[in-house]
Amino acid sequence: MRGDQPLLQVSHVRKHYGAIQALRDINFDVYPGEVVGLVGDNGAGKSTTIRILSGVEVPDGGDVIFEGSKVSLKGPLDAQMLGVETVYQDLALALHLDVASNLFLGREELQRGWRGRFGFLNRKEMMRQAEEILVQMNVQIKDIRQKVGELSGGQRQSIAIARATSRGAKLILLDEPTAALGVQESAKVLELIKKLRSQGVAVILISHTMPHVLEVTDRIVVLRRGQVGGILTTKDTTLEEVVQYITGAKSQHSEKEGVLA
Amino acid sequence: MSNPMPTATTLNSTKHQRINIMEKLGDYWTLCVLVVIILVFGILAPSFFSAFNFLSTTTSATEILLLAIGETFVIITSGIDLSVGAVLGLSGITAGMAMQALGNDALSLIVGILVGLLTGLIFGLVNGFVVAKMNITPFIATLGTMGIASGITFLLSNGADITALPTPLTSFGSGNIASFISYPVIVTALLCVISGIALAKSRFGVHTYAIGSNQEAARRTGINVPRHIIKIYGISGLMAGASGIIVAARFASASPISGQNDELNAIAAVVIGGASLFGGRGNILGTVVGSIIIAVLASGLVIVNVQAYWQTVAVGMIIIAAVFVEQLRHRNK
C-alpha cells in the first residue's frame, strides 16, 4: 500500500503562542493512500498541527516536506495549490446553495464563448460533474438541486469531503468528521474515508472517537503536550494501548530519529 | 437527525409534499398579495385601472425599485445599505450642477449623467471599502456615509433645487410609449432583467449568495470576499446614482430632499420580496413585487381618498407579515 516516498513529512515542527509552547517537536509522516489518525487529549497540539498543515498558521521552526520538497505554507490557498484540503468541523458549506453549487464553489464551470466571458455558469456541466463525483464517492443524495441546508449532517459531511476530493486533493485533513453524527451517518463517513484510501488519497483524521480511529486508520499518531507520544500501527494496537499513549502512561521517545527513518 | 432509516424516509415523503406546496405558494404569496391589493383598489375605484394610473404608478415605483435592486445584492450578502436614499439625493444634485454648468446640450446631458452615476459609484465603493476592509458593520458604515452624503447634498445645493436641466433629460423623464409605459419604467425594467440574470445565472451571483450564506466558506474556497463585497456596494451606489438622475429627470428638477427615507422603503421592498437580512436569500423578482406593492399602496390609497399616511401603516404591516411567513416556511424545513 505504501509508496517508497512519503507524501508528507513533518519534521521538528515547533509553534508557540506567547508563553505557551503548543508544539514542541512534531515528527511524523504520511504515505500516499494512507489514513493516519491524529489523536491526543485537548491541548495536545492536534488543532495547531492541522492549522499548520492547512496553511492557516506558520510554524516557528521545523520543516513541512510535501512530495519530497520543503514547502512554506503562507495561507490556505498555498496548501490547496499543493493538493492539501482541509475539512473543518464547521464544513464551510453555503447552506442556501444547492449541492452542485457547493461542490464547485470558487471554481465554477462557465459557459463557453461570450457567455462565459460575462460569467454565465454552465449549470448543466456542473450538475453532470456533481452527479459523477457523488456516484464515484458513493454519496447518496436524492436531488443535487436540493439546498445543502435541507440535508442531514452526514450528507453535509460527505459533500464537504467529496468537494475536497474533487479539487484534486492528495491529502485531506479531516477535523472530527463524525463528532456530530449518529451511528449510521458516522458509518457512512467512515466508508467514505476508506473510499478515499482506495483511490490513493491520503487522509489525516483527527478524532476523539477511538473506535472510529481504530476502524479506518492505518497508523495512529498520538500527540501529548506538543510532542509525538507514539506512532502506532493500527492493526497491531488496541484501544487500551492508544489510551495509554494519550494519557502518557506509555511513551515512545520522539527525540529519537526512529520516527522518520 | 439520527432517526433509523425506514421511519425517516416514510416521514419525509409525506412531509416533503406538504413542504412543496408551502414552497410553491411561499414563492408567490407576495405576488398574490399584490394582485389582491390591485383588485381591491380597482373595485373601490374603477379609475385605478386607467392607463394614466398605470403609467404614473409604475413610473413612481422606479425610484424605490432602482434602489431596491442594489439593496437586494447587498442584503443577500447579509449586509445593509442605509445610504442609498441620501446618495440618490446627492447624485441628483451633482448631476444637476454639472448640467447646469454646461448648458442645455447633448454633451451636458452625457457629462451630467456620468457625474451622477460616478457620484453613486464612488459612495458605493467607499461603503464597500469601509465594510470589507475596515471591518465596520454595514449598518454603521452606511449610516455614516448616509450622513456624509446628505450633508454634502445640502452644502453643494444650499438647499435649493436645480431646475436648469437639459431638455433631453426632462423629456426622457416625462416621455412614454402610448401613454402607458414611461421611459423611466423601460430603463428600470432593463436594469431589473440584467441584474436578475446576473444574480441567478452568473458566477458573480453564486458568489453573492455564498458570501451571504457562509462568508467563511466563501473565503476558504478561494473567493476574494472583500473585493466581492466592495463590488456589491458599488452596484448599490451605482443604482442609487441612476435613481437620482431619473428622479431629477421626472420632476425636471434636482432637489436636495429627493430620496429622503427612500432607503427604508427600498429595504422594505427587498424584505417583502422574500430576502433574509441574515443573508443567502433573496431575488430580483421578489424585489420587483415588493417595490410595486409599495407603489400601488401609495397611489391606490390616494385614489380611494384615504389619507396617504396610511401607506406607511400598510407597508409596515406587510413587512411584518412577510417576514413572519418566511419564518414559518423555514421553520417547516
Interface residues (C-beta under 8 A of the other chain):
Chain A: P76 L77 Q80 D90 L91 A92 L93 A94 L95 H96 L97 S101 L105 G106 R107 E108 L110 F118 G119 F120 L121 R123 G149 E150 S152 G153 L181 G182 V183 Q184 E185
Chain B: M1 S2 P4 M5 A198 K201 S202 R203 F204 V206 Y209 A210 G212 S213 N214 E216 A217 A218 R220 T221 G222 I223 G279 G280 R281 K333
